[in-house]
Amino acid sequence: MEVYTHDLIILGTGIAGLRAALEAAQISQGELDIALVSKLQLMRAHSVAAEGGTAAVLRQDEGDSYELHAWDTIKGSDFLADQNVVDFFVQEAPQEILRLDHWGIPWSRREDGRIAQRPFGGHTYPRAVFAADKTGLLEMQTLYDTLTKHTKQLRRYDEGFVVSLVIENGRFIGLTMIDMLKGHSVFIRGKALILATGGAGQIFGFTTYSETVTGDGLALAYRAGLPLKDMEFIQFHPTGLIPSGILMTEACRGEGGLLLNNQGKRFMEVYAPAKMELAPRDMVSRSEMLEIEAGRGFPGPEGLDYIHLDLRGLGREKILERLPLIREVTLKHIGIDPIETPIPIRPVAHYTMGGVHTDLKGRTGIENIWAAGEVACVSLHGANRLGANSTAECLVWGRVTGAEAARYCKTVPAAEMPKNINQAWAQVEALIQSTGGEDHYQIRKELRHNLDLTLGVFRTGEKMETGLRKIRELKERYQFISVKDKSLRYNTDLIRAIETGFMLDVAETATLGALNRTESRGGHARQDFPARNDEHWLKHTLAYQAENGPRLEYCAVDVSMWKPVERKY
Ligand SMILES: Cc1cc2nc3c(=O)[nH]c(=O)nc-3n(C[C@H](O)[C@H](O)[C@H](O)COP(=O)(O)OP(=O)(O)OC[C@H]3O[C@@H](n4cnc5c(N)ncnc54)[C@H](O)[C@@H]3O)c2cc1C
């Protein structure tokens, strides 16, 4: 096994990881040696897919305010967001937009030269800053370009697949990794770790996320003893393209797109008359499903009945200027030009509101591990995230955790070597030697199908019990898988097998958390418990790994600013 030593390890190179790296490099002023690890090539992180925008208050002179952004976020979260966290976030986000501006990002602009902002669901003011519909890609590029000033301090481990975190005496010591390019096993020793590994969209079959978003960091943290918080809250985005699930950004509706049923009616006037298409995502997704279930959708392939997203009213010019990627995708994938024809869409699994439990500073329960971005649950989004708040979260807590971890690394001595380095590798060795008859690709397929059926937009206790039984059956079968390719170099068979193991753990925490929560709140809509129940459930779920599956505990929500009220739009 090859061994490398660094001060700070940043695991993940999406917006959160790159922003953390930049802050840590700036703070350390050449003193710290930073490792950047990604199972993909650096610029392939899923953040490049973010389309529509990044939320921040820039126009206090024109009517927006921190208070309004905070209220929108808290109401959108169905009052499960921690209000002190939201308060901090809304004040930090604008500074991140301006920093990116100074670093050269080509934000879309208004005629008067000021940074343009567009409406997004659940926001009462048009506050999504954007770069056409390629916001994430351009944020990533800008962060990466700026980071190149610090290359002397950085060591990149691209295509390094992390398999486990090594914890001794309650402290992080390092991580084990497969260097896919060289085909080596690697141990990277570090004084501190920032986890920035993104979400877990792939646990669902119909999802906006790429194949690589398999919840690895969530499972790594969970197996290292850290609790996962609020995992039952999955966001279903209202506009996933039929049949692939590719995202049709909320900016489509922000720019004026309509949702129509098979009678040509804007059905949102029944469900959210004040906000219409720009109600929060959980509400719009539920409304679409109710229309489809009432027979007012269009018949689609493989049971994927759908609704129309109609952009025709925007006109050719606006579509070409503001939504060029959307047009390119619909033309390429389904041969539809949105300038002339409505787009077939339905709700699609999109975002993991839950994640590794952190405090306001991104600290986890292990002193030298921080988490930022979608893998973390700092409790900004509660039960339902508002669009454009995620990339903003990645920037804000990328900066915060980068600064915190860098300062920490300056004060502590180098990490020790683990007592038994090979023990950390044993799990991979066992998989390579495995000869079982179960097919891990089949297990992944069944898992994803199972979650589509049992943990979708509408849930019931009965469905989730079936879903949980199925996950546990799949976990049992997973013990008897084998990988056919026995090498380490670009062994996608092995990587997929390990990812599927991670996905099973993540799916189990989400389903158990949802089954236990006998109420409806935000993205968790139970037909057998349709009302929100603040008396019993105004609390966060914490899932700890235990011998027979997750052990659940609960902790308080910060409601220090606004008392929860009924959520109407
Ligand atoms: C299609 C789409 C559009 C979106 N549009 C918007 C938008 O307009 N506005 C908005 O606010 N949000 C949007 N979101 C959500 C937002 O893009 C994501 O939440 C955010 O980009 C996540 O960034 P991240 O840095 O946390 O993780 P990611 O960008 O997912 O990066 C994860 C990193 O971790 C690495 N990694 C993971 N596992 C391992 C492992 N085992 N070993 C080594 N490395 C590993 C990956 O290689 C990658 O580098 C969108 C999401 C999707 C799917």
The ligand as a MOL file (V3000), in Angstrom:
LIG
                    3D

  0  0  0     0  0            999 V3000
M  V30 BEGIN CTAB
M  V30 COUNTS 53 58 0 0 0
M  V30 BEGIN ATOM
M  V30 1 C -29.2860 18.6450 -12.6320 0
M  V30 2 C -29.1380 19.4380 -11.3710 0
M  V30 3 C -29.2860 20.8080 -11.3990 0
M  V30 4 C -29.1420 21.5570 -10.2440 0
M  V30 5 N -29.2870 22.9210 -10.2960 0
M  V30 6 C -29.1190 23.6490 -9.1670 0
M  V30 7 C -29.2290 25.0720 -9.1960 0
M  V30 8 O -29.4750 25.6780 -10.2350 0
M  V30 9 N -29.0440 25.7410 -8.0420 0
M  V30 10 C -28.7470 25.1210 -6.8670 0
M  V30 11 O -28.5740 25.7900 -5.8520 0
M  V30 12 N -28.6250 23.7770 -6.8120 0
M  V30 13 C -28.7950 23.0340 -7.9320 0
M  V30 14 N -28.6720 21.6630 -7.8750 0
M  V30 15 C -28.1620 21.0540 -6.6460 0
M  V30 16 C -26.6520 21.3180 -6.5620 0
M  V30 17 O -26.0980 21.2910 -7.8560 0
M  V30 18 C -25.9210 20.2880 -5.7140 0
M  V30 19 O -26.5640 20.1390 -4.4850 0
M  V30 20 C -24.4740 20.7400 -5.4560 0
M  V30 21 O -23.8310 21.0960 -6.6600 0
M  V30 22 C -23.6740 19.6550 -4.7440 0
M  V30 23 O -22.3350 20.0540 -4.6870 0
M  V30 24 P -21.2960 19.3360 -3.7450 0
M  V30 25 O -20.0440 20.1180 -3.8500 0
M  V30 26 O -21.8750 19.1390 -2.4000 0
M  V30 27 O -21.1180 17.8640 -4.3810 0
M  V30 28 P -20.7840 17.3570 -5.8620 0
M  V30 29 O -20.6840 18.4470 -6.8480 0
M  V30 30 O -21.7400 16.2470 -6.1340 0
M  V30 31 O -19.3200 16.7630 -5.7020 0
M  V30 32 C -19.0700 15.5650 -5.0110 0
M  V30 33 C -17.5930 15.2380 -5.0950 0
M  V30 34 O -17.3080 14.1350 -4.2350 0
M  V30 35 C -16.5180 13.1870 -4.9220 0
M  V30 36 N -16.7510 11.8520 -4.3460 0
M  V30 37 C -17.9330 11.2770 -4.0290 0
M  V30 38 N -17.7280 10.0350 -3.5350 0
M  V30 39 C -16.3980 9.8170 -3.5370 0
M  V30 40 C -15.5590 8.7220 -3.1700 0
M  V30 41 N -16.0440 7.5630 -2.6980 0
M  V30 42 N -14.2220 8.8560 -3.3170 0
M  V30 43 C -13.6810 9.9950 -3.8210 0
M  V30 44 N -14.4300 11.0520 -4.1940 0
M  V30 45 C -15.7640 10.9680 -4.0430 0
M  V30 46 C -16.9830 13.3150 -6.3700 0
M  V30 47 O -16.0160 12.7790 -7.2470 0
M  V30 48 C -17.1250 14.8250 -6.4870 0
M  V30 49 O -15.8620 15.4010 -6.7310 0
M  V30 50 C -28.8430 20.8980 -9.0260 0
M  V30 51 C -28.7040 19.5090 -9.0010 0
M  V30 52 C -28.8740 18.7840 -10.1600 0
M  V30 53 C -28.7740 17.2910 -10.1030 0
M  V30 END ATOM
M  V30 BEGIN BOND
M  V30 1 1 1 2
M  V30 2 1 2 3
M  V30 3 2 2 52
M  V30 4 2 3 4
M  V30 5 1 4 5
M  V30 6 1 4 50
M  V30 7 2 5 6
M  V30 8 1 6 7
M  V30 9 1 6 13
M  V30 10 2 7 8
M  V30 11 1 7 9
M  V30 12 1 9 10
M  V30 13 2 10 11
M  V30 14 1 10 12
M  V30 15 2 12 13
M  V30 16 1 13 14
M  V30 17 1 14 15
M  V30 18 1 14 50
M  V30 19 1 15 16
M  V30 20 1 16 17
M  V30 21 1 16 18
M  V30 22 1 18 19
M  V30 23 1 18 20
M  V30 24 1 20 21
M  V30 25 1 20 22
M  V30 26 1 22 23
M  V30 27 1 23 24
M  V30 28 2 24 25
M  V30 29 1 24 26
M  V30 30 1 24 27
M  V30 31 1 27 28
M  V30 32 2 28 29
M  V30 33 1 28 30
M  V30 34 1 28 31
M  V30 35 1 31 32
M  V30 36 1 32 33
M  V30 37 1 33 34
M  V30 38 1 33 48
M  V30 39 1 34 35
M  V30 40 1 35 36
M  V30 41 1 35 46
M  V30 42 1 36 37
M  V30 43 1 36 45
M  V30 44 2 37 38
M  V30 45 1 38 39
M  V30 46 1 39 40
M  V30 47 2 39 45
M  V30 48 1 40 41
M  V30 49 2 40 42
M  V30 50 1 42 43
M  V30 51 2 43 44
M  V30 52 1 44 45
M  V30 53 1 46 47
M  V30 54 1 46 48
M  V30 55 1 48 49
M  V30 56 2 50 51
M  V30 57 1 51 52
M  V30 58 1 52 53
M  V30 END BOND
M  V30 END CTAB
M  END
